[in-house]
Amino acid sequence: MTTLLLWDVDGTLLRAGGLGREPFQRALASVLPGRDLDPMLHEQVRMSGKTDPQIARELLLLASVSEADVEDHLPDVLRLLESNLGEVEADIAARGHVLPGVPELLEHCAGAEGVVSSVLTGNLAGNALVKLRAFGLDRWLDLRVGAYGSDHHDREELVPIALAKASAHHGGSFSAASTWVIGDTPRDLACAAAGGARCLLVATGTYGRDELEGLGADAVLDDLADTEAVRSLLGL
C-alpha cells in the first residue's frame, strides 16, 4: 500500500511573511469599487485552516455584501486573488521563510519508495504553487494530486479528492488508512477525520501545542525540526 502524505502549506511548511492577507484586501477593493472598505478588513477574519473561497465569502459579508450577491462576486475575487498573489512571489521569498525541518523532510519523502508526497491546503491551487515555488519546495511535491481550496470550499471534502487524484495519477493503491494529513490547526484534524485519514499536528502556526493537544490527532509535535522522529512517526 502506498503512503500518501498531504502537507498543509501556511503555518506547516512555510510562512508567507504576512503577504497572504494583503491580496484579499486588494481583490475586494477591485471587485467593490467606490465602497468605503475598512483598510484592515482582512485582519478581522482568522484565516488559519480555512479555504480561500471560505475566507473570501467571510470578507464579502463583512464588507456588507448581501448573502444573495456573495456568489456573484466570489469568482472575480478569487480570480484577482490569484493574480495579486502571483505579483508578490518575490516579496514572499524575501519576507517569508520555510519552517524548521521542512526541506529535509520533503526531499526525503520525494525519494522514498512507496510514498507520494503532496499538499492539502485551503489555498487555491495557483496560490499554493506561488508560495511553494517562492522557496523551491514545489520540486519535492507531486502537486498534481494535491487538494486545494479551488477543488472545494469545504476543507473536510478534500481528503477524498486527493485520494481520487492520487489513484488517477499513480494507480489504485491508495486508501484513507494509509494517508496522513500534516497540518497546524484543528481544521486540519477535522479534515483528516472526515476523510478517514491519520493526522499529525504541529504547533508552528497560530495555535499553540496546548491548544492542539487532546483534540484527537494521532500525534502533536512542537515542529518538524526533528526529521528523524517525524519520519519514524509517519513510517518512512
N, C-alpha and C positions, 0 to 999 in steps of 0.2 A: 504494500500500500504506500502510495506517495504522500509525503507530508506537505501540506500547503500552509505556508506562513503568510499571514496578512497583517502587514505593519500599518498602523496609523502613521500619519505624516507629522502634523503640527503637534509639538509637545512630546512626541515619542521619538521621532527620528531627527527632528530639527526644530529650530526656532527661526521665524522669518523676520526677526528684527522689528516687529510691530507693523510690518508692511502688509500684513494680511487684512487689516481692518480698513485702511485708507481707501483701497479700491472700491469697497462697498459704498462709502460715502460719495465718491466721485460718480459712481454709476447711478446712484439715487438722484443726485443733483442733475444729471443729464436727462434722466427719464422724467423728472418732475420740474421742468424749468419754470422759474418765476415763483416757486414755492419757497417760503421762508423756512428753510430747514435748520434745525439745531446743528451747529458745526461739530458737535460732539455726539450726534445721534448714534453713531456706530459704537460708542462706548457704553450705551445703555443695554446692549444685548450681550449676554455671556455666550460667546461663540464656541467654547470648548466642547467638542463631541458632537456638534450639530452639523448638518449638511448645509452646503451653500444655499440651496433653494429654501431650506427652513429659515436660515438667517435672513435671507432677502425678504421672505414673507413677513417676518417679525419687524424688520426695519420699515417696510412699506406701511404696515399697520401703525407703527409709531409715528410715521410721517403723515398720519391722518388720511391715508388712502382707505377707502371703504373695502370691506370684505369682497364685495361684488367686483371691484376694479382691480384687486390684487393680481388675479390670474392674468388679466390683460397686460399689466405692466411687467410681470415676472420674467417673461422671455427676454425682453430688452435689458432688464437689469442684469441678468445672468450673462448675456452676450457681452455687455460692456464690462462686466466684472472680469471676464477672461481677457479682454483686450487691455484693460487697465493694469492687471497684474503682470501681464507679459511685458509691459513697458518698464517695469521696475525690477526685472530679474537681476540686473547688475547691482541694484541697491540692496536686494535681498542678500546677495552674496557678500556684500560689504558690511551690512548691518546685522545680519543674522549669523547663526552658527549651527554646526552639527552637534548633536548631543553625544556624551561620552560613550565609547564602545561601538557606536553605530557603524562606522566604515568597516571595522574589523569583522563585525558580525555579518554584515551584508555581503562582504567579499567571500567569507567562508560559506555562507548559505548558497551563493551563486555557483560555487564549485562543488557543492555536496551532492552525492548521489542520492536519488530518491527524494529530493527536496525541490519544491517550486516556491520561490520567494517573490511576493508581490505586495500590493498595498490594499488596505480597506480604509477609505477616508471620506470625510464629508466634502472634501474639495471637489469641484468639477474636475473632470479628467485633465483638461488643459491646464488648470491651475496647479494641480498636483505635479504635473510634469515640470512646470516652471520652477516650482520650489525645489524639487529633487534635482533638477538639472543645474540649478544655481550652485549646488555643492558637489556635483558629479556623482550623486547617489543613484541616478537612473540607470547607470551602466550595470548595476548589480541586481536589478529588479526586472521581472517579466511583467511589464505594465499592461500587456495585452489581457492578462487575466485579473487585473485589479478591479475592485468595485468602488464606484465613485458616487459623489452626490449627484452627478449628471445621470447616473443609472436609476436612482430612486431618491426621492426627497426624505424617505423614512430610512434611517440608518439600520433599523432592525430587519430590513429586507435585503441587506447587502451580502450576507454570507452565502445564501443560495445563488445569488447572481455570480459571485466569484467562483463558486464550485462549478456552475454551468460553463463559465468561460474556461476554467482550467481543464475540464473534461473535453471541451471542444478543441482546445489547442494541443493538449497533451495526451488525450485518450481518456477512457472512462475509469481510471483507477483512483479517483478522489472521493473522499467521504467527509462529512462533517466531523466524525470522530477523530480523523487524522488531520484536522485543521486547527491552527492556532490563530487567534486574534491577539495582537500585541498592541496595547494602547495605554492611555494615561487618564481616562475619565470613566465614570460609571456608565456612560453611554456606550463605551467600547465593550464593557462587560454585558450590558443588556443586548447589544447586537450579537455578541458571541452566543449568549444563552438562547436567543431567539432562533439562531441558526443551528444550534446543537454543537457548536464548536467549543474548544477549550480556550481559556483566556489567561494571559499574563498582563498584569497592570504594573506600570512603572510610575513613580512619583516625580516625573520630570516636567509635568505640565502645571496646570493651575490648581491641582488637587494634591494635598499632602498625603504622605503614606498613612497617617492616622485616619484620613477620610476614606481611603481605599481599602484598608484592612477590614475584614469582616463582611464585605459585600458579597462574597461567594466566588471570587476569582480562584482559579487553580493555583495561582501564585501572585505575590505582590513583592516588588523589589524597589529599592530606592532609585536605581537607574540601571542602565545596561552596561556599565563600565567593566564589571567582572564578566568578560566574554566567555570564559570557560564555564562559569556557573550557569550562564544563560543557555549556552549550547547544551549543557547536560540536562537542564530543565526541559528544553524543547526536544530532547532526544536526538541531537545532531552529532 
